[in-house]
Amino acid sequence: MAEHHSQGRDGAGDEAAPADFAATVERLEQLVERLESGELSLEGSLAAFEQGVRLTRDAQRRLDEAELRVRTLTEGEAGGVDLAPFAAPPAEDDGER
């Protein structure tokens, strides 16, 4: 899958936040791989780190907005919020916890 990223002089990239949450997470994963690879200079690593912080904040903002929407949709008739925990699927390593 070919992607085009505008890149700074060290290839860290200075693009805007992706359009959706999944793309934001994917971009964060790419940045982590580049940082862990050691292929970036100090300046490139700092630029990638700064972009990662921006993307992380954007992802957190999206999660907060989604939580607010869910709370709004689950508001009870009396004006209170009827919160119910989501049923999490069983983890594969349940025996190790």
C-alpha positions in Angstrom: 0.0 0.0 0.0 1.6 3.2 -1.2 1.4 6.2 1.0 2.6 9.7 0.5 3.9 11.6 3.5 5.5 15.0 3.4 8.8 14.7 5.1 11.3 17.0 6.7 15.0 16.9 6.0 15.4 13.8 8.2 12.3 12.1 7.0 10.4 12.6 10.2 7.4 14.1 8.4 5.4 17.2 9.3 2.0 16.3 8.0 -1.4 17.2 9.5 -3.3 14.7 11.7 -4.9 11.8 9.8 -8.6 12.0 9.1 -9.7 9.2 11.4 -8.7 7.4 14.6 -7.4 4.3 12.9 -5.2 6.3 10.6 -3.9 8.3 13.6 -2.9 5.1 15.4 -1.3 3.6 12.2 0.8 6.8 11.8 1.8 6.6 15.5 2.9 3.0 15.0 5.0 4.0 11.9 6.7 6.8 13.9 7.5 4.3 16.7 9.0 1.9 14.2 11.2 4.7 12.7 12.3 5.9 16.1 13.2 2.4 17.2 15.1 1.6 13.9 17.7 4.3 14.7 17.7 5.5 11.1 16.8 9.1 12.1 19.3 11.8 13.2 18.8 13.5 16.6 16.9 16.3 14.9 14.8 13.9 12.9 14.1 11.9 16.1 13.0 15.0 17.9 10.7 16.0 15.1 9.2 12.5 15.0 8.7 12.6 18.7 7.0 16.0 18.5 4.7 14.7 15.8 4.0 11.6 17.9 3.0 13.8 20.8 0.6 15.8 18.6 -0.9 12.6 17.2 -1.3 11.1 20.7 -3.1 14.3 21.8 -5.3 14.1 18.7 -6.1 10.4 19.4 -6.9 11.2 23.0 -9.2 14.1 22.0 -11.0 11.7 19.5 -11.5 9.1 22.3 -12.8 11.8 24.7 -15.3 13.0 22.0 -16.4 9.4 21.4 -16.9 8.8 25.1 -19.0 12.0 25.3 -21.1 10.9 22.4 -21.7 7.5 24.0 -22.6 9.1 27.3 -25.0 11.4 25.5 -26.6 8.5 23.7 -27.0 6.5 26.9 -28.5 9.2 29.0 -31.5 8.0 30.9 -35.0 9.3 30.8 -34.6 11.1 34.2 -31.5 13.0 33.0 -29.0 10.7 34.7 -26.5 8.6 32.8 -27.2 4.9 32.7 -23.7 3.5 32.5 -23.1 -0.2 32.0 -19.7 -1.7 31.5 -19.0 -3.2 28.1 -18.5 -6.9 28.1 -14.9 -7.4 27.3 -14.0 -10.6 25.3 -12.0 -13.1 27.4 -8.3 -12.6 27.1 -6.3 -15.5 25.6 -4.0 -15.6 28.7 -6.7 -15.6 31.4 -4.8 -18.3 33.3 -1.8 -16.0 33.8 -3.6 -13.2 35.6 
